[in-house]
């Protein structure tokens, strides 16, 4: 079995809540067989689109999660993972709400 490889995701961080995340790689699915994506064990709420090198998902977290591993599960290519790839951050909420950089 060819194993998929994840290379990056965008964005790599989001405020607590729901985020749309695009994950890039190679051989991560056949185009329709990705059945789960997790962020530090939190399952994506929806797989929006997928092909062999990109999957777009919606994921929700109600708590801060730093440097979560991403795992993509495919019938054809097994599990592909990317270490310390995504964070849900509390401080970003202020940045979005006020449009100012507050640390």
C-alpha positions, 0 to 999 in steps of 0.5 A: 500500500502506498502511504500518503504524506501530508506537507502543510495546512492553511491556516495553521491557527484559528480562533476557538470556534469553527475553522475551514482548513485546507490540508496539502499532501500527496496520496492522501486519498483517491478523491472520494475515500477520505472518511475522517480527519482529526486535529489532536483527536478532534474529528472534523465536523465536515469534509468539504472537498477532497482529491489525491493531494488536497482535503478541505474540512470544517473543524470546531473546538471550544477549547484552546488546542496548541500544536495539534497533530493532523491525521487524514484517514483514507480507505486507499492510502491509510492514515497520513499525519502531520505533527504539530500542525494546527492550533486553536488559540484564545488570543486570536479572538481579540485580533479578529474582533477588534482588527488590532494586534493585541498581545 
